[in-house]
Amino acid sequence: MLKRLLICMLLAVSITACGDNQAVQVPAPVEKTVDGVTLKLTSESPLTPNTDQTWVINVSQNGQPVDNADVYLDIDMPSMPMGQNKPLAKGEGNGNYRAQGIYTMGGAWSVSVFAEFAGKEYQANFDFNVPE
């Protein structure tokens, strides 16, 4: 009986200790419209340093999806330039493009979305804070 009680107490302490960890949430999609072109950036995973990050970029013009764009991201840490980090995005149809990259450390990051089509380049900048 004492052994059983001890096991139950240890289990309760373990569950309580594990429950203290807060879940990191995926940031909400962000978007900006530049000259009639809307660039929407969605992260598929929580902002976490040194973990593969996948973004979906939606490009639309006057509400219509744009499928013939060259799309890439420029990921930078303004306070500490980290070198070139410009993943290319692959088209998936319906105006959606997918890119993969990484935040190399926690802190303030800037993600610029570039979309080029019909001879013009469109850019939108978004700021994120990656937890340490």
N, C-alpha and C positions, 0 to 999 in steps of 0.2 A: 504494500500500500504506500509506504514512504517513497519507494523508488518511482512508483507511478506519479505521485504528487510532484516529486522533483522533476521528472521529465515534463510534466505539464507546465510547471513554472518556467523551465528553461525555454520551452516552446513559446510561451506567452512573451517572455523577454525578447526572444528572437523576432517574433512578429512585430512587436512594438518598435524595436530598433530599425527594422526594415521599413516600417511605415513612416519613419521620419524623412525619408528621401522624397523630395518633391519631383513630380514628373515634369520634364521639360517639354513644352508644347511646341508644335509646329507653328511658325508665325503665320498670320493671316495674309492672304494674297494682297499685293500692292499694285497699283497701276497709275500711269500718267498718260495724258494725251498731249501729243506734240504735233502741231500742224495737221490735225484731223486723224492722226495715227495714234492708236491706243496700244501701249506696251504694258502688258500685265505680267507680273513676276510672281510665281507660286513656288514655295519651297516644299518639297515632298518629305522632308525630315526635319527634326529639331535642329536649331543652330547649335552645333557642337564642334569644338576644335578637333582637328586631326581625325576627322571622320568624313568619309565620302559624302558629298552633298549633291543632291539632284534638284535641279530647277526646271520648271516648265514655264516657257515664255509664250504668251499668246499675243499675236500681232493682228490687229484689225484696223481697217481704214473705213471711216464713216459707217461703222457697225458691221462691215463685211470682213470675213477672215482673209488674211493675206498668206498665200502658200508658196510664193516664189521669192521669199526674202533670204538674204544672207544674214544670219543672226549669230551674235556672240556676246559674251559677258566680259566685263573687265572688273575683276575682283581685287580690291586694294584696301590696305589699312592706312588711312591718311596720316596717322601719327607716326607710322613706322613702315615706309615702303618695303614691300616684301618681294619685289621682283615681278616679272611679268607673269600674270595669272589670267589668261584670256581664253577660257574654254569656248570652243565652237559648239553651236547648237544644231541638232539634226531635226529636220522637218518631219512631222508626224501627221500632217493634214489638218484641215479645219482651222488653220491659223496657229496651230500649236507646234512648238519647237522644244526639244529637251537638251539640256546641257549638264555636265557633271564637273565638279571641281571640289575644292577643299578650303576651309578656313584653317590656317596653320596655327592659330592661337586665339585665345579669348580676347575680347576688346571691341572697339568700334571699327566697323568695316563699311566700305562703300561698294555697292554693286551697281555698275553701269550696264544698261541693256542697250545694245546697238542692233538696229535692223536696217538693212540697205535693200532697196528695191526701186524699180522705175527710175534709176539714176540719182536717187536721193538717199541720204543717211538720216535716220531718226535715232535720238538718244534720250534715255530717261535714267536718272540716278536715284538710287534708293540707299538709305542708311540702315544698318542693323547693328545691334550690340550682341556679340556672341559671348555667352557666359563662360567663365574660366573653369 
